[in-house]
Amino acid sequence: MEQKLTVKGKTILLVAIVIVWVALDQLTKSLVAGQTLGEQFAGPFLGLVDFKLVHNTGGAWGIFEGNPYALGVFSIAVCVMLLAYFVWQRREANAAQVIAIGLIVAGGIGNVIDRFVQGYVTDFIEFSFFDFPVFNVADIGVTCGFVLLFVGLAISWHEESKGVS
């Protein structure tokens, strides 16, 4: 028989993910802070990624370049909306949705800290095998979180259509 998370369990899971992911993001950024800006300093690893310190004042692919504070405010708004959605849907939310919201909020917080404290986001992970923006652990959380959120919503909609609760 499948065990469902309680509302308290879902809340604890979400908070734990946010704390751990923000800590991991900030730790990795602090470890690369002393590297030379713009130069590859490690890798490539398995021909997949290398590490190169970049200070990003915009979003992915340079959108909104030079507007870190506007992006910070936007990120805060998205985090608040997702947390409000969680509070509103916490009884019905499945584990995938809870984990997804935790990852997105944690990634948002990690990059907001950078934007407001430094005026830029510290990025350092670069794909070796194709052209893609340099990113960080917070970005991984946001990206994976959004994918997982859609998967969780699809599961929920599928269960609703079959009458499963």
N, C-alpha and C positions, 0 to 999 in steps of 0.2 A: 504494500500500500504506500502511495506517495505521501511524503510529509510536506506540508506547506509551511512556509515561514509565517510566524505571527507578525502582527504590526510592529511589535517591539523588536523582534528579530530582524525585520526588514530595516528598521531605523538604525539599529546597531550595525548591521552590515553596511549600510550606506555611509554612516559616519566613519567606520573603520576604513573603508576603501578611500574615502576622501583624505583622511589623516595620513595613511600609508603612502598613497600616490603623490600627494603634495610633498611629503618628506622625501620620497625617492627622487622626485623632480628637482627639488631644491638641492639635495645632496649631489646629484650628478652635475648640476650646473655649477656648484661650488668647486667641484673637482676639476673642471675644465677652465675655470676663470683665469688662471695664470698663463694660459697658452697664448701663442701669437695669433692675433686676429687675422682671419682669412687664410691661414696656412693649415694644411693637413698635418695633424700631429700624431695620428695613429691609424693603422689599417693600411690597406683594406683587409677586412676580416672575412674569410671565406669567399672573397671576391664580391661580397654583397654591400658592405658598408665601410665607411671610414669616418674618422672624426676630424672636424674642421670647425674652429670657433667662428661664429658669425653673430653680430649684433643686429637684430632685426627690429626696426622701428615701425614696421607695418605688419601686415598679415601674410599668409602664404602667397607666393608668387609676387610679393612686393605690393599687394593691394593696400591702399590707404597708407602708403609709405610716409613716414614722418608724422604720423598721428597716433602715437602710442597711447595717449590718454583717452582719446575718443574710442579706440579699440578696447581699452581697459573698461570704460564705462559700459560699452556694448557687451563685453564679456560678463560683467557683473549682472547686467539685466538678464542675459540668457541664463546664468546660474540661478538667479532669483526665480525666474519663470519655471525652470526645471524643478527646483525645490518646491515651489508652490504646486506644480503638477504632482510631484511625489506625495505631498501632504494630502492633496485632493484624492489621489488614486491609490494610496498606500494599501488599502484593504484588498484591492483587486490586482495590484502590481505583481507580476511574477518575478522570479529571481533574476532573469535576464534584464528586465527593466530596472530593477534596483541597482544591479551592478553597473549597468549602462549609465544611469543618472549619476552614480558615484564617480565613475571615470570622467564623465564630461565636466561635472562640477569641479573635480580635483584638477583636471587639466586647465580649466578656466582660471581657477584660483592661482595655480602655479605661474601661469603667464601674466596674470594681473599683478602679482607680487613684483615680477620683473618690470613690467611697464611702469608701475607707479614708483618703485624704488630706484630703478636704474634709468628709466626713460627708453628702454629697449628690452627685447626678449633675447635671452641667451639661447642660441641654437647651436648644435654641434654634431648631429648625426646626419651623414650624407650618404645616399645610395651611390655605390661605385659603378654600377652597371647601366644607369640611365639618368637623364637630367630630371631632377626633382628638387624642390626647395629643401634646404637644410632644416632639420626639425629637432625636437627635443622630447623628453619623456612626457611632458604635459600634452604635447601635440598627439603623441601616441594614444594617450588616454582619451582625448577628445574624439579622435578619428575612430578608434575601436569602440568607444562608447556610443557614438551615433550609429555605427553599423549594428552593434548589439541591441540598441534601442529599437531599431526597425525590426530586427529578428524577434525581440520580445513582444513587440506590438503585433507582429504577424502571428505569433503563437497564440497570443491572447484572442485575436480576432478569429483565428481558426477554431479555438476552443469554444468561443461564443457561438459560432455558426453551427457547431455540433451539439450545442446545448450542455457542454461540460462546464462545471464551475469549480 
